[in-house]
Amino acid sequence: MKSHEKILIATDFFADATHAVDYGYSLAKQLRANVILCTVVTVSAELPQADGIVWPMDESDILRKDSSD
């Protein structure tokens, strides 16, 4: 890979994903590639009308803080 290449690393911050992030970051350093870190959030959509689910506002703030950390 050349230095203008990118590696996308997706994480949900569970233990296995954290290991994958560490590996992806180490690989990117060796290849001198840029890293795009994508935070993945699972939203339960068991209802037929998923758009009817109300997401608590404080949850969004917590997710943003965790992503920044």
All heavy atoms as TSV, in Angstrom:
chain	resi	resn	atom	element	x	y	z
A	1	MET	N	N	0.829	-1.182	0.000
A	1	MET	CA	C	0.000	0.000	0.000
A	1	MET	C	C	0.873	1.245	0.000
A	1	MET	O	O	1.932	1.253	0.602
A	1	MET	CB	C	-0.887	0.036	1.241
A	1	MET	CG	C	-2.077	-0.843	1.187
A	1	MET	SD	S	-3.125	-0.494	2.618
A	1	MET	CE	C	-4.372	-1.691	2.325
A	2	LYS	N	N	0.388	2.282	-0.623
A	2	LYS	CA	C	1.085	3.554	-0.626
A	2	LYS	C	C	0.554	4.412	0.515
A	2	LYS	O	O	-0.469	4.115	1.110
A	2	LYS	CB	C	0.869	4.245	-1.968
A	2	LYS	CG	C	1.438	3.450	-3.131
A	2	LYS	CD	C	1.141	4.116	-4.436
A	2	LYS	CE	C	1.642	3.231	-5.573
A	2	LYS	NZ	N	1.223	3.709	-6.860
A	3	SER	N	N	1.249	5.498	0.801
A	3	SER	CA	C	0.882	6.329	1.941
A	3	SER	C	C	-0.491	6.988	1.796
A	3	SER	O	O	-1.055	7.419	2.773
A	3	SER	CB	C	1.947	7.387	2.183
A	3	SER	OG	O	2.047	8.223	1.062
A	4	HIS	N	N	-1.031	7.072	0.592
A	4	HIS	CA	C	-2.348	7.680	0.418
A	4	HIS	C	C	-3.481	6.661	0.595
A	4	HIS	O	O	-4.649	7.006	0.484
A	4	HIS	CB	C	-2.449	8.366	-0.946
A	4	HIS	CG	C	-2.390	7.413	-2.103
A	4	HIS	ND1	N	-1.201	6.960	-2.607
A	4	HIS	CD2	C	-3.365	6.835	-2.830
A	4	HIS	CE1	C	-1.452	6.127	-3.617
A	4	HIS	NE2	N	-2.755	6.033	-3.763
A	5	GLU	N	N	-3.122	5.439	0.899
A	5	GLU	CA	C	-4.125	4.403	1.135
A	5	GLU	C	C	-4.752	4.586	2.510
A	5	GLU	O	O	-4.157	5.162	3.400
A	5	GLU	CB	C	-3.497	3.015	1.037
A	5	GLU	CG	C	-2.954	2.684	-0.325
A	5	GLU	CD	C	-4.018	2.583	-1.398
A	5	GLU	OE1	O	-5.159	2.197	-1.081
A	5	GLU	OE2	O	-3.700	2.884	-2.549
A	6	LYS	N	N	-5.964	4.052	2.646
A	6	LYS	CA	C	-6.696	4.163	3.899
A	6	LYS	C	C	-7.149	2.786	4.361
A	6	LYS	O	O	-7.447	1.917	3.556
A	6	LYS	CB	C	-7.919	5.055	3.725
A	6	LYS	CG	C	-7.603	6.477	3.345
A	6	LYS	CD	C	-8.879	7.257	3.101
A	6	LYS	CE	C	-8.581	8.637	2.594
A	6	LYS	NZ	N	-8.344	8.684	1.167
A	7	ILE	N	N	-7.218	2.619	5.667
A	7	ILE	CA	C	-7.767	1.402	6.257
A	7	ILE	C	C	-8.958	1.816	7.099
A	7	ILE	O	O	-8.840	2.689	7.970
A	7	ILE	CB	C	-6.725	0.671	7.122
A	7	ILE	CG1	C	-5.590	0.160	6.253
A	7	ILE	CG2	C	-7.380	-0.470	7.895
A	7	ILE	CD1	C	-4.487	-0.536	7.012
A	8	LEU	N	N	-10.107	1.218	6.825
A	8	LEU	CA	C	-11.324	1.473	7.594
A	8	LEU	C	C	-11.391	0.455	8.720
A	8	LEU	O	O	-11.348	-0.753	8.481
A	8	LEU	CB	C	-12.563	1.354	6.709
A	8	LEU	CG	C	-13.905	1.458	7.424
A	8	LEU	CD1	C	-14.086	2.843	8.033
A	8	LEU	CD2	C	-15.037	1.139	6.465
A	9	ILE	N	N	-11.497	0.948	9.947
A	9	ILE	CA	C	-11.609	0.079	11.107
A	9	ILE	C	C	-12.943	0.386	11.782
A	9	ILE	O	O	-13.173	1.506	12.230
A	9	ILE	CB	C	-10.453	0.308	12.101
A	9	ILE	CG1	C	-9.100	0.112	11.418
A	9	ILE	CG2	C	-10.604	-0.622	13.301
A	9	ILE	CD1	C	-7.918	0.519	12.275
A	10	ALA	N	N	-13.808	-0.607	11.834
A	10	ALA	CA	C	-15.114	-0.447	12.486
A	10	ALA	C	C	-15.069	-1.096	13.860
A	10	ALA	O	O	-14.484	-2.163	14.036
A	10	ALA	CB	C	-16.209	-1.090	11.635
A	11	THR	N	N	-15.675	-0.437	14.835
A	11	THR	CA	C	-15.669	-0.972	16.192
A	11	THR	C	C	-16.994	-0.695	16.896
A	11	THR	O	O	-17.648	0.301	16.624
A	11	THR	CB	C	-14.510	-0.391	17.017
A	11	THR	OG1	O	-14.541	-0.981	18.322
A	11	THR	CG2	C	-14.593	1.108	17.160
A	12	ASP	N	N	-17.352	-1.595	17.777
A	12	ASP	CA	C	-18.503	-1.378	18.652
A	12	ASP	C	C	-18.035	-1.291	20.100
A	12	ASP	O	O	-18.820	-1.263	21.024
A	12	ASP	CB	C	-19.551	-2.471	18.486
A	12	ASP	CG	C	-19.007	-3.863	18.748
A	12	ASP	OD1	O	-17.842	-3.987	19.175
A	12	ASP	OD2	O	-19.738	-4.829	18.518
A	13	PHE	N	N	-16.727	-1.249	20.298
A	13	PHE	CA	C	-16.055	-1.104	21.583
A	13	PHE	C	C	-16.196	-2.309	22.505
A	13	PHE	O	O	-15.914	-2.218	23.685
A	13	PHE	CB	C	-16.485	0.175	22.314
A	13	PHE	CG	C	-16.055	1.419	21.573
A	13	PHE	CD1	C	-16.986	2.249	21.005
A	13	PHE	CD2	C	-14.709	1.717	21.426
A	13	PHE	CE1	C	-16.598	3.382	20.314
A	13	PHE	CE2	C	-14.311	2.847	20.741
A	13	PHE	CZ	C	-15.262	3.679	20.181
A	14	PHE	N	N	-16.623	-3.443	21.984
A	14	PHE	CA	C	-16.573	-4.668	22.771
A	14	PHE	C	C	-15.133	-5.189	22.723
A	14	PHE	O	O	-14.323	-4.767	21.899
A	14	PHE	CB	C	-17.553	-5.721	22.229
A	14	PHE	CG	C	-18.981	-5.429	22.594
A	14	PHE	CD1	C	-19.847	-4.886	21.664
A	14	PHE	CD2	C	-19.446	-5.688	23.870
A	14	PHE	CE1	C	-21.163	-4.608	22.002
A	14	PHE	CE2	C	-20.757	-5.414	24.222
A	14	PHE	CZ	C	-21.620	-4.871	23.276
A	15	ALA	N	N	-14.808	-6.131	23.603
A	15	ALA	CA	C	-13.417	-6.602	23.745
A	15	ALA	C	C	-12.835	-7.114	22.426
A	15	ALA	O	O	-11.714	-6.753	22.060
A	15	ALA	CB	C	-13.336	-7.679	24.812
A	16	ASP	N	N	-13.574	-7.947	21.706
A	16	ASP	CA	C	-13.052	-8.484	20.440
A	16	ASP	C	C	-12.804	-7.379	19.428
A	16	ASP	O	O	-11.825	-7.412	18.682
A	16	ASP	CB	C	-14.005	-9.525	19.858
A	16	ASP	CG	C	-14.054	-10.790	20.696
A	16	ASP	OD1	O	-13.100	-11.042	21.457
A	16	ASP	OD2	O	-15.056	-11.530	20.585
A	17	ALA	N	N	-13.684	-6.405	19.391
A	17	ALA	CA	C	-13.519	-5.299	18.445
A	17	ALA	C	C	-12.313	-4.450	18.815
A	17	ALA	O	O	-11.618	-3.940	17.934
A	17	ALA	CB	C	-14.789	-4.447	18.412
A	18	THR	N	N	-12.048	-4.307	20.086
A	18	THR	CA	C	-10.891	-3.538	20.521
A	18	THR	C	C	-9.603	-4.195	20.047
A	18	THR	O	O	-8.673	-3.512	19.601
A	18	THR	CB	C	-10.880	-3.380	22.059
A	18	THR	OG1	O	-12.113	-2.755	22.452
A	18	THR	CG2	C	-9.722	-2.537	22.522
A	19	HIS	N	N	-9.565	-5.510	20.077
A	19	HIS	CA	C	-8.394	-6.226	19.553
A	19	HIS	C	C	-8.251	-5.988	18.052
A	19	HIS	O	O	-7.139	-5.811	17.548
A	19	HIS	CB	C	-8.497	-7.727	19.842
A	19	HIS	CG	C	-8.425	-8.065	21.294
A	19	HIS	ND1	N	-7.331	-7.766	22.087
A	19	HIS	CD2	C	-9.322	-8.668	22.108
A	19	HIS	CE1	C	-7.562	-8.162	23.320
A	19	HIS	NE2	N	-8.755	-8.714	23.363
A	20	ALA	N	N	-9.366	-5.977	17.350
A	20	ALA	CA	C	-9.331	-5.729	15.906
A	20	ALA	C	C	-8.840	-4.315	15.616
A	20	ALA	O	O	-8.082	-4.099	14.662
A	20	ALA	CB	C	-10.712	-5.956	15.297
A	21	VAL	N	N	-9.248	-3.347	16.429
A	21	VAL	CA	C	-8.781	-1.972	16.257
A	21	VAL	C	C	-7.280	-1.899	16.480
A	21	VAL	O	O	-6.557	-1.262	15.698
A	21	VAL	CB	C	-9.526	-1.010	17.212
A	21	VAL	CG1	C	-8.869	0.370	17.224
A	21	VAL	CG2	C	-10.986	-0.892	16.817
A	22	ASP	N	N	-6.790	-2.537	17.524
A	22	ASP	CA	C	-5.346	-2.543	17.786
A	22	ASP	C	C	-4.577	-3.136	16.611
A	22	ASP	O	O	-3.556	-2.604	16.183
A	22	ASP	CB	C	-5.031	-3.335	19.063
A	22	ASP	CG	C	-5.516	-2.643	20.325
A	22	ASP	OD1	O	-5.751	-1.413	20.288
A	22	ASP	OD2	O	-5.663	-3.346	21.341
A	23	TYR	N	N	-5.081	-4.248	16.086
A	23	TYR	CA	C	-4.421	-4.902	14.954
A	23	TYR	C	C	-4.456	-4.004	13.714
A	23	TYR	O	O	-3.439	-3.835	13.030
A	23	TYR	CB	C	-5.091	-6.244	14.651
A	23	TYR	CG	C	-4.450	-6.966	13.503
A	23	TYR	CD1	C	-3.307	-7.721	13.685
A	23	TYR	CD2	C	-4.983	-6.873	12.221
A	23	TYR	CE1	C	-2.698	-8.373	12.622
A	23	TYR	CE2	C	-4.379	-7.520	11.150
A	23	TYR	CZ	C	-3.241	-8.268	11.354
A	23	TYR	OH	O	-2.643	-8.903	10.308
A	24	GLY	N	N	-5.632	-3.427	13.440
A	24	GLY	CA	C	-5.761	-2.554	12.275
A	24	GLY	C	C	-4.864	-1.342	12.359
A	24	GLY	O	O	-4.255	-0.919	11.374
A	25	TYR	N	N	-4.753	-0.768	13.556
A	25	TYR	CA	C	-3.891	0.395	13.745
A	25	TYR	C	C	-2.421	0.016	13.551
A	25	TYR	O	O	-1.659	0.742	12.900
A	25	TYR	CB	C	-4.120	0.999	15.125
A	25	TYR	CG	C	-3.274	2.220	15.379
A	25	TYR	CD1	C	-3.541	3.420	14.719
A	25	TYR	CD2	C	-2.203	2.168	16.257
A	25	TYR	CE1	C	-2.763	4.541	14.938
A	25	TYR	CE2	C	-1.422	3.288	16.478
A	25	TYR	CZ	C	-1.701	4.470	15.819
A	25	TYR	OH	O	-0.927	5.575	16.031
A	26	SER	N	N	-2.024	-1.117	14.099
A	26	SER	CA	C	-0.632	-1.580	13.922
A	26	SER	C	C	-0.324	-1.821	12.452
A	26	SER	O	O	0.750	-1.462	11.960
A	26	SER	CB	C	-0.394	-2.867	14.714
A	26	SER	OG	O	-0.500	-2.634	16.082
A	27	LEU	N	N	-1.279	-2.419	11.752
A	27	LEU	CA	C	-1.108	-2.663	10.322
A	27	LEU	C	C	-0.978	-1.347	9.556
A	27	LEU	O	O	-0.106	-1.198	8.695
A	27	LEU	CB	C	-2.279	-3.484	9.785
A	27	LEU	CG	C	-2.266	-3.810	8.300
A	27	LEU	CD1	C	-1.059	-4.671	7.956
A	27	LEU	CD2	C	-3.560	-4.500	7.900
A	28	ALA	N	N	-1.824	-0.395	9.887
A	28	ALA	CA	C	-1.782	0.904	9.212
A	28	ALA	C	C	-0.443	1.605	9.447
A	28	ALA	O	O	0.099	2.233	8.535
A	28	ALA	CB	C	-2.938	1.778	9.697
A	29	LYS	N	N	0.080	1.507	10.669
A	29	LYS	CA	C	1.390	2.114	10.952
A	29	LYS	C	C	2.477	1.482	10.098
A	29	LYS	O	O	3.316	2.182	9.533
A	29	LYS	CB	C	1.728	1.968	12.432
A	29	LYS	CG	C	1.035	2.986	13.305
A	29	LYS	CD	C	1.279	2.836	14.789
A	29	LYS	CE	C	2.660	2.518	15.198
A	29	LYS	NZ	N	2.843	2.447	16.657
A	30	GLN	N	N	2.458	0.147	9.994
A	30	GLN	CA	C	3.478	-0.545	9.209
A	30	GLN	C	C	3.380	-0.174	7.734
A	30	GLN	O	O	4.398	-0.049	7.042
A	30	GLN	CB	C	3.339	-2.051	9.363
A	30	GLN	CG	C	3.693	-2.552	10.741
A	30	GLN	CD	C	3.413	-4.029	10.891
A	30	GLN	OE1	O	3.088	-4.723	9.929
A	30	GLN	NE2	N	3.533	-4.528	12.115
A	31	LEU	N	N	2.159	0.002	7.246
A	31	LEU	CA	C	1.944	0.307	5.836
A	31	LEU	C	C	1.932	1.800	5.545
A	31	LEU	O	O	1.771	2.211	4.398
A	31	LEU	CB	C	0.612	-0.312	5.379
A	31	LEU	CG	C	0.525	-1.828	5.495
A	31	LEU	CD1	C	-0.886	-2.301	5.156
A	31	LEU	CD2	C	1.537	-2.495	4.588
A	32	ARG	N	N	2.055	2.591	6.609
A	32	ARG	CA	C	1.970	4.049	6.486
A	32	ARG	C	C	0.676	4.473	5.817
A	32	ARG	O	O	0.646	5.359	4.961
A	32	ARG	CB	C	3.180	4.597	5.756
A	32	ARG	CG	C	4.452	4.364	6.514
A	32	ARG	CD	C	5.626	5.000	5.851
A	32	ARG	NE	N	6.814	4.767	6.674
A	32	ARG	CZ	C	8.020	4.969	6.252
A	32	ARG	NH1	N	8.226	5.406	5.037
A	32	ARG	NH2	N	9.031	4.739	7.049
A	33	ALA	N	N	-0.391	3.827	6.225
A	33	ALA	CA	C	-1.722	4.123	5.680
A	33	ALA	C	C	-2.496	4.979	6.678
A	33	ALA	O	O	-2.231	4.955	7.881
A	33	ALA	CB	C	-2.489	2.833	5.423
A	34	ASN	N	N	-3.431	5.750	6.163
A	34	ASN	CA	C	-4.319	6.519	7.016
A	34	ASN	C	C	-5.383	5.595	7.595
A	34	ASN	O	O	-5.705	4.568	6.995
A	34	ASN	CB	C	-4.995	7.635	6.226
A	34	ASN	CG	C	-4.004	8.694	5.782
A	34	ASN	OD1	O	-3.121	9.070	6.536
A	34	ASN	ND2	N	-4.143	9.157	4.556
A	35	VAL	N	N	-5.922	5.977	8.748
A	35	VAL	CA	C	-6.952	5.167	9.401
A	35	VAL	C	C	-8.245	5.958	9.475
A	35	VAL	O	O	-8.245	7.137	9.833
A	35	VAL	CB	C	-6.525	4.773	10.836
A	35	VAL	CG1	C	-7.658	4.112	11.588
A	35	VAL	CG2	C	-5.318	3.861	10.799
A	36	ILE	N	N	-9.330	5.304	9.117
A	36	ILE	CA	C	-10.666	5.849	9.331
A	36	ILE	C	C	-11.311	4.946	10.378
A	36	ILE	O	O	-11.481	3.752	10.149
A	36	ILE	CB	C	-11.501	5.853	8.038
A	36	ILE	CG1	C	-10.819	6.708	6.974
A	36	ILE	CG2	C	-12.916	6.355	8.325
A	36	ILE	CD1	C	-11.459	6.610	5.615
A	37	LEU	N	N	-11.618	5.523	11.540
A	37	LEU	CA	C	-12.227	4.760	12.622
A	37	LEU	C	C	-13.723	5.003	12.600
A	37	LEU	O	O	-14.180	6.141	12.646
A	37	LEU	CB	C	-11.646	5.180	13.978
A	37	LEU	CG	C	-12.142	4.421	15.189
A	37	LEU	CD1	C	-11.751	2.946	15.097
A	37	LEU	CD2	C	-11.570	5.027	16.458
A	38	CYS	N	N	-14.475	3.928	12.491
A	38	CYS	CA	C	-15.934	4.005	12.395
A	38	CYS	C	C	-16.540	3.363	13.646
A	38	CYS	O	O	-16.287	2.200	13.935
A	38	CYS	CB	C	-16.399	3.271	11.144
A	38	CYS	SG	S	-18.191	3.211	10.971
A	39	THR	N	N	-17.312	4.140	14.377
A	39	THR	CA	C	-17.991	3.619	15.552
A	39	THR	C	C	-19.324	3.025	15.119
A	39	THR	O	O	-20.119	3.683	14.457
A	39	THR	CB	C	-18.243	4.741	16.569
A	39	THR	OG1	O	-17.009	5.363	16.876
A	39	THR	CG2	C	-18.863	4.200	17.828
A	40	VAL	N	N	-19.542	1.776	15.486
A	40	VAL	CA	C	-20.747	1.071	15.099
A	40	VAL	C	C	-21.657	0.956	16.311
A	40	VAL	O	O	-21.218	0.551	17.380
A	40	VAL	CB	C	-20.407	-0.340	14.564
A	40	VAL	CG1	C	-21.655	-1.094	14.183
A	40	VAL	CG2	C	-19.459	-0.230	13.378
A	41	VAL	N	N	-22.919	1.336	16.135
A	41	VAL	CA	C	-23.901	1.259	17.212
A	41	VAL	C	C	-25.052	0.390	16.735
A	41	VAL	O	O	-25.616	0.621	15.664
A	41	VAL	CB	C	-24.425	2.659	17.579
A	41	VAL	CG1	C	-25.476	2.573	18.674
A	41	VAL	CG2	C	-23.290	3.559	17.999
A	42	THR	N	N	-25.377	-0.606	17.517
A	42	THR	CA	C	-26.493	-1.474	17.185
A	42	THR	C	C	-27.771	-0.917	17.809
A	42	THR	O	O	-27.819	-0.683	19.014
A	42	THR	CB	C	-26.260	-2.905	17.712
A	42	THR	OG1	O	-25.036	-3.380	17.165
A	42	THR	CG2	C	-27.391	-3.828	17.331
A	43	VAL	N	N	-28.765	-0.693	16.974
A	43	VAL	CA	C	-30.060	-0.221	17.452
A	43	VAL	C	C	-31.052	-1.352	17.275
A	43	VAL	O	O	-31.214	-1.871	16.171
A	43	VAL	CB	C	-30.533	1.022	16.665
A	43	VAL	CG1	C	-31.907	1.468	17.132
A	43	VAL	CG2	C	-29.518	2.135	16.800
A	44	SER	N	N	-31.679	-1.728	18.351
A	44	SER	CA	C	-32.648	-2.808	18.288
A	44	SER	C	C	-33.850	-2.372	17.466
A	44	SER	O	O	-34.443	-1.333	17.712
A	44	SER	CB	C	-33.097	-3.190	19.700
A	44	SER	OG	O	-34.078	-4.187	19.639
A	45	ALA	N	N	-34.193	-3.167	16.491
A	45	ALA	CA	C	-35.329	-2.850	15.611
A	45	ALA	C	C	-36.204	-4.082	15.458
A	45	ALA	O	O	-36.425	-4.567	14.360
A	45	ALA	CB	C	-34.822	-2.352	14.273
A	46	GLU	N	N	-36.684	-4.579	16.571
A	46	GLU	CA	C	-37.503	-5.780	16.529
A	46	GLU	C	C	-38.934	-5.493	16.088
A	46	GLU	O	O	-39.659	-6.399	15.718
A	46	GLU	CB	C	-37.504	-6.446	17.910
A	46	GLU	CG	C	-36.130	-6.928	18.315
A	46	GLU	CD	C	-36.098	-7.495	19.711
A	46	GLU	OE1	O	-37.170	-7.627	20.329
A	46	GLU	OE2	O	-35.010	-7.806	20.198
A	47	LEU	N	N	-39.334	-4.235	16.140
A	47	LEU	CA	C	-40.677	-3.863	15.741
A	47	LEU	C	C	-40.751	-3.724	14.226
A	47	LEU	O	O	-39.792	-3.300	13.593
A	47	LEU	CB	C	-41.076	-2.540	16.397
A	47	LEU	CG	C	-41.057	-2.520	17.920
A	47	LEU	CD1	C	-41.330	-1.113	18.421
A	47	LEU	CD2	C	-42.101	-3.477	18.477
A	48	PRO	N	N	-41.892	-4.056	13.641
A	48	PRO	CA	C	-42.024	-3.899	12.187
A	48	PRO	C	C	-41.796	-2.462	11.734
A	48	PRO	O	O	-41.318	-2.221	10.651
A	48	PRO	CB	C	-43.458	-4.337	11.897
A	48	PRO	CG	C	-43.894	-5.106	13.087
A	48	PRO	CD	C	-43.068	-4.643	14.249
A	49	GLN	N	N	-42.135	-1.500	12.582
A	49	GLN	CA	C	-41.942	-0.095	12.237
A	49	GLN	C	C	-40.750	0.430	13.037
A	49	GLN	O	O	-40.908	1.038	14.090
A	49	GLN	CB	C	-43.183	0.725	12.540
A	49	GLN	CG	C	-44.370	0.331	11.693
A	49	GLN	CD	C	-45.596	1.143	12.057
A	49	GLN	OE1	O	-45.715	1.628	13.161
A	49	GLN	NE2	N	-46.491	1.285	11.098
A	50	ALA	N	N	-39.565	0.214	12.534
A	50	ALA	CA	C	-38.352	0.602	13.249
A	50	ALA	C	C	-38.286	2.104	13.476
A	50	ALA	O	O	-37.678	2.566	14.429
A	50	ALA	CB	C	-37.122	0.136	12.489
A	51	ASP	N	N	-38.907	2.896	12.591
A	51	ASP	CA	C	-38.851	4.343	12.765
A	51	ASP	C	C	-39.711	4.826	13.924
A	51	ASP	O	O	-39.627	5.974	14.324
A	51	ASP	CB	C	-39.245	5.063	11.471
A	51	ASP	CG	C	-40.670	4.748	11.038
A	51	ASP	OD1	O	-41.230	3.736	11.506
A	51	ASP	OD2	O	-41.214	5.510	10.219
A	52	GLY	N	N	-40.518	3.932	14.503
A	52	GLY	CA	C	-41.345	4.291	15.636
A	52	GLY	C	C	-40.625	4.159	16.967
A	52	GLY	O	O	-41.160	4.518	18.008
A	53	ILE	N	N	-39.389	3.671	16.945
A	53	ILE	CA	C	-38.620	3.499	18.176
A	53	ILE	C	C	-38.068	4.849	18.611
A	53	ILE	O	O	-37.512	5.592	17.810
A	53	ILE	CB	C	-37.461	2.493	17.981
A	53	ILE	CG1	C	-38.030	1.123	17.660
A	53	ILE	CG2	C	-36.572	2.437	19.213
A	53	ILE	CD1	C	-36.985	0.101	17.303
A	54	VAL	N	N	-38.219	5.167	19.875
A	54	VAL	CA	C	-37.725	6.430	20.408
A	54	VAL	C	C	-36.354	6.181	21.044
A	54	VAL	O	O	-36.199	5.301	21.881
A	54	VAL	CB	C	-38.701	7.000	21.458
A	54	VAL	CG1	C	-38.148	8.289	22.050
A	54	VAL	CG2	C	-40.071	7.221	20.847
A	55	TRP	N	N	-35.361	6.957	20.617
A	55	TRP	CA	C	-34.007	6.835	21.136
A	55	TRP	C	C	-33.834	7.879	22.239
A	55	TRP	O	O	-33.992	9.066	21.996
A	55	TRP	CB	C	-33.007	7.093	20.011
A	55	TRP	CG	C	-31.594	6.844	20.403
A	55	TRP	CD1	C	-30.739	7.757	20.937
A	55	TRP	CD2	C	-30.872	5.622	20.317
A	55	TRP	NE1	N	-29.536	7.170	21.187
A	55	TRP	CE2	C	-29.580	5.872	20.816
A	55	TRP	CE3	C	-31.193	4.353	19.865
A	55	TRP	CZ2	C	-28.611	4.880	20.873
A	55	TRP	CZ3	C	-30.219	3.374	19.930
A	55	TRP	CH2	C	-28.951	3.635	20.418
A	56	PRO	N	N	-33.495	7.462	23.462
A	56	PRO	CA	C	-33.316	8.434	24.549
A	56	PRO	C	C	-32.211	9.432	24.225
A	56	PRO	O	O	-31.139	9.055	23.772
A	56	PRO	CB	C	-32.920	7.567	25.753
A	56	PRO	CG	C	-33.290	6.176	25.372
A	56	PRO	CD	C	-33.269	6.099	23.879
A	57	MET	N	N	-32.467	10.709	24.464
A	57	MET	CA	C	-31.509	11.762	24.127
A	57	MET	C	C	-30.190	11.610	24.876
A	57	MET	O	O	-29.128	11.858	24.316
A	57	MET	CB	C	-32.113	13.144	24.423
A	57	MET	CG	C	-33.255	13.510	23.489
A	57	MET	SD	S	-32.759	13.526	21.757
A	57	MET	CE	C	-31.687	14.933	21.736
A	58	ASP	N	N	-30.231	11.207	26.139
A	58	ASP	CA	C	-28.986	11.090	26.897
A	58	ASP	C	C	-28.105	9.958	26.378
A	58	ASP	O	O	-26.895	9.998	26.518
A	58	ASP	CB	C	-29.256	10.926	28.394
A	58	ASP	CG	C	-30.100	9.704	28.719
A	58	ASP	OD1	O	-30.857	9.258	27.847
A	58	ASP	OD2	O	-29.995	9.209	29.855
A	59	GLU	N	N	-28.699	8.959	25.740
A	59	GLU	CA	C	-27.910	7.873	25.151
A	59	GLU	C	C	-27.003	8.399	24.046
A	59	GLU	O	O	-25.861	7.981	23.923
A	59	GLU	CB	C	-28.825	6.780	24.588
A	59	GLU	CG	C	-29.562	5.985	25.631
A	59	GLU	CD	C	-28.655	5.034	26.389
A	59	GLU	OE1	O	-27.704	4.500	25.788
A	59	GLU	OE2	O	-28.890	4.847	27.587
A	60	SER	N	N	-27.496	9.322	23.249
A	60	SER	CA	C	-26.693	9.887	22.159
A	60	SER	C	C	-25.477	10.608	22.710
A	60	SER	O	O	-24.376	10.502	22.170
A	60	SER	CB	C	-27.538	10.844	21.321
A	60	SER	OG	O	-28.578	10.152	20.695
A	61	ASP	N	N	-25.672	11.349	23.794
A	61	ASP	CA	C	-24.547	12.070	24.403
A	61	ASP	C	C	-23.497	11.093	24.933
A	61	ASP	O	O	-22.298	11.315	24.782
A	61	ASP	CB	C	-25.036	12.970	25.534
A	61	ASP	CG	C	-25.908	14.116	25.035
A	61	ASP	OD1	O	-25.760	14.490	23.849
A	61	ASP	OD2	O	-26.726	14.624	25.818
A	62	ILE	N	N	-23.943	10.019	25.546
A	62	ILE	CA	C	-23.025	9.013	26.070
A	62	ILE	C	C	-22.241	8.368	24.930
A	62	ILE	O	O	-21.031	8.187	25.017
A	62	ILE	CB	C	-23.795	7.944	26.886
A	62	ILE	CG1	C	-24.352	8.560	28.169
A	62	ILE	CG2	C	-22.895	6.755	27.209
A	62	ILE	CD1	C	-25.360	7.679	28.896
A	63	LEU	N	N	-22.930	8.033	23.832
A	63	LEU	CA	C	-22.258	7.423	22.683
A	63	LEU	C	C	-21.231	8.370	22.073
A	63	LEU	O	O	-20.139	7.958	21.698
A	63	LEU	CB	C	-23.280	7.006	21.633
A	63	LEU	CG	C	-24.152	5.809	22.022
A	63	LEU	CD1	C	-25.260	5.621	21.000
A	63	LEU	CD2	C	-23.310	4.551	22.133
A	64	ARG	N	N	-21.567	9.655	21.971
A	64	ARG	CA	C	-20.614	10.631	21.430
A	64	ARG	C	C	-19.374	10.732	22.316
A	64	ARG	O	O	-18.253	10.778	21.827
A	64	ARG	CB	C	-21.266	11.998	21.306
A	64	ARG	CG	C	-22.034	12.176	20.036
A	64	ARG	CD	C	-22.420	13.635	19.817
A	64	ARG	NE	N	-23.667	13.628	19.108
A	64	ARG	CZ	C	-24.853	13.902	19.623
A	64	ARG	NH1	N	-24.956	14.264	20.869
A	64	ARG	NH2	N	-25.936	13.846	18.896
A	65	LYS	N	N	-19.578	10.764	23.641
A	65	LYS	CA	C	-18.448	10.862	24.563
A	65	LYS	C	C	-17.567	9.614	24.469
A	65	LYS	O	O	-16.350	9.711	24.394
A	65	LYS	CB	C	-18.919	11.046	25.995
A	65	LYS	CG	C	-17.774	11.224	26.974
A	65	LYS	CD	C	-18.259	11.342	28.395
A	65	LYS	CE	C	-17.137	11.471	29.377
A	65	LYS	NZ	N	-16.045	10.526	29.234
A	66	ASP	N	N	-18.205	8.427	24.447
A	66	ASP	CA	C	-17.442	7.184	24.325
A	66	ASP	C	C	-16.655	7.142	23.020
A	66	ASP	O	O	-15.517	6.684	22.984
A	66	ASP	CB	C	-18.362	5.967	24.416
A	66	ASP	CG	C	-18.888	5.731	25.818
A	66	ASP	OD1	O	-18.354	6.351	26.775
A	66	ASP	OD2	O	-19.826	4.931	25.965
A	67	SER	N	N	-17.264	7.620	21.942
A	67	SER	CA	C	-16.582	7.631	20.646
A	67	SER	C	C	-15.372	8.550	20.671
A	67	SER	O	O	-14.321	8.228	20.133
A	67	SER	CB	C	-17.535	8.074	19.545
A	67	SER	OG	O	-18.562	7.133	19.400
A	68	SER	N	N	-15.522	9.703	21.306
A	68	SER	CA	C	-14.411	10.649	21.396
A	68	SER	C	C	-13.277	10.077	22.228
A	68	SER	O	O	-12.109	10.238	21.894
A	68	SER	CB	C	-14.881	11.960	22.016
A	68	SER	OG	O	-15.817	12.586	21.175
A	69	ASP	N	N	-13.651	9.414	23.346
A	69	ASP	CA	C	-12.628	8.826	24.207
A	69	ASP	C	C	-11.873	7.749	23.468
A	69	ASP	O	O	-10.693	7.613	23.552
A	69	ASP	CB	C	-13.247	8.248	25.481
A	69	ASP	CG	C	-13.815	9.340	26.379
A	69	ASP	OD1	O	-13.507	10.534	26.168
A	69	ASP	OD2	O	-14.598	8.992	27.280
